[in-house]
Amino acid sequence: MIAFIDEHRGDYGVEPICRVLPIAPSTCHEHLAQRRDPSRQSPRAQHDEAMKPEVRHVFDANFKVYGVRKVWRQLRREGFDIARCTVERLMRDLGLQGVIRGKPVRTTMSDKTAPCPLDQVNRQFHAPAPNRLWVSDFT
C-alpha cells in the first residue's frame, strides 16, 4: 500500500488516499520517516538489515548451494548470534534457496492414454435398499 501511496501522492495527497484505503495517515507517515531514517525502525528490522548482507555473503561464498541449516551453522562459526528461524526468514526474503540433492520422489506414474473404467453408478451413491450398491476406491 505504501508503494501505491508513493506513486499517487503527487496527484491526490496522502490523506485522501488513506481515507479510501484501510490505512491511517500516521502509519504512512511513520513508514516514510523510517525509510528516511533507518534508526527509527524496530530493533528486529535493524538487525535484519544488518544480517542480510552476511547471509548473502555466506550463501555466495559457498557456491550458492547451502541451505538454511548450513548457512546458519556457518554464521555461528563466524561469531554471529542468530537464530535458525531468522536465517530461514532472511533467506526467504532474499530469494535464496539451497540445492536439493537426489531425485524427486515419484509415487504414481499415471498413463494418460489408458482408457478409464466406466462410471457404473453415474456418481449417484444412493442405494435403493441395503446390499444393492457397492462402491470401492483404491486410489
C-alpha positions in Angstrom: 0.0 0.0 0.0 2.9 2.3 0.8 4.2 1.9 -2.8 0.7 2.8 -4.2 0.6 5.9 -1.9 4.1 6.9 -3.1 3.1 6.7 -6.7 -0.1 8.7 -6.4 0.7 11.2 -3.5 1.5 13.9 -6.0 -1.9 13.7 -7.7 -4.2 13.2 -4.7 -2.2 13.7 -1.5 -1.6 11.2 1.3 -4.6 11.9 3.5 -7.3 11.5 0.8 -5.7 8.2 -0.4 -5.6 6.9 3.2 -9.3 7.8 3.7 -10.1 5.4 0.8 -7.6 2.7 1.7 -7.8 1.0 5.1 -4.7 2.6 6.4 -4.2 5.5 8.9 -2.2 8.5 7.6 0.0 8.4 10.7 1.1 4.8 9.7 2.0 6.0 6.2 4.0 9.0 7.6 5.8 6.8 10.1 6.8 4.3 7.4 8.1 7.1 5.2 10.0 8.5 8.2 11.6 5.1 8.9 12.6 4.8 5.3 14.4 8.2 5.5 15.9 7.5 8.9 16.6 3.7 9.5 17.4 4.3 13.2 13.6 4.7 13.7 13.0 1.1 12.7 12.3 -1.6 15.2 15.4 -3.5 16.6 14.3 -6.6 14.7 14.2 -4.7 11.4 17.6 -3.1 12.1 19.1 -6.5 12.9 17.6 -8.0 9.8 19.1 -5.2 7.6 22.5 -5.8 9.2 22.3 -9.6 8.8 21.1 -9.7 5.2 24.5 -8.9 3.7 26.1 -11.6 5.9 23.6 -14.2 4.9 24.1 -13.3 1.2 27.9 -13.4 1.7 27.9 -16.9 3.2 25.5 -18.2 0.6 27.6 -16.8 -2.3 30.9 -17.9 -0.8 29.6 -21.5 -0.8 28.7 -21.7 -4.4 25.0 -20.8 -3.8 24.3 -24.4 -2.7 24.0 -24.0 1.1 20.5 -24.3 2.6 19.2 -22.7 5.8 20.9 -25.1 8.2 24.4 -24.8 6.7 24.2 -21.0 6.3 23.1 -20.8 10.0 25.9 -23.0 11.1 28.5 -21.1 9.1 27.2 -17.8 10.6 27.5 -19.2 14.1 31.1 -20.3 13.3 31.8 -16.8 12.2 30.6 -15.4 15.5 27.1 -14.1 14.7 24.4 -14.8 17.3 21.5 -15.5 15.1 18.6 -18.0 15.3 18.0 -20.6 12.6 14.4 -19.3 12.0 15.8 -15.9 11.4 18.2 -17.2 8.8 15.3 -19.0 7.2 13.2 -15.8 7.1 16.1 -13.7 5.7 16.9 -16.3 3.0 13.2 -16.4 2.0 13.2 -12.5 1.9 16.3 -12.5 -0.2 15.0 -15.2 -2.5 17.8 -17.7 -1.6 17.3 -21.4 -1.6 19.8 -24.2 -1.2 20.2 -27.1 -3.7 18.2 -30.2 -3.1 20.2 -33.4 -3.6 18.8 -36.6 -5.0 16.0 -37.3 -7.4 12.4 -36.2 -6.7 10.2 -39.0 -5.4 7.5 -40.1 -7.9 5.0 -42.4 -6.4 2.5 -42.6 -9.2 3.1 -42.5 -13.0 -0.4 -42.5 -14.5 -0.9 -43.5 -18.1 -2.9 -40.7 -19.8 -3.6 -42.9 -22.8 -5.1 -45.8 -20.9 -8.9 -45.9 -21.0 -10.7 -45.1 -17.7 -13.3 -47.6 -16.4 -16.9 -46.6 -16.9 -18.8 -45.0 -14.1 -21.3 -47.6 -13.3 -23.3 -45.6 -10.8 -23.2 -42.2 -12.6 -22.0 -40.5 -9.4 -25.3 -41.4 -7.7 -24.1 -43.1 -4.5 -27.6 -43.6 -3.1 -28.7 -47.2 -2.9 -32.5 -48.0 -3.0 -32.0 -50.8 -0.5 -29.2 -52.4 1.6 -26.8 -54.6 -0.4 -27.9 -53.1 -3.8 -24.9 -50.9 -4.5 -21.3 -51.4 -3.5 -18.7 -48.8 -4.2 -14.9 -49.0 -3.7 -12.0 -46.8 -4.3 -8.4 -48.0 -4.5 -6.6 -44.8 -5.4 
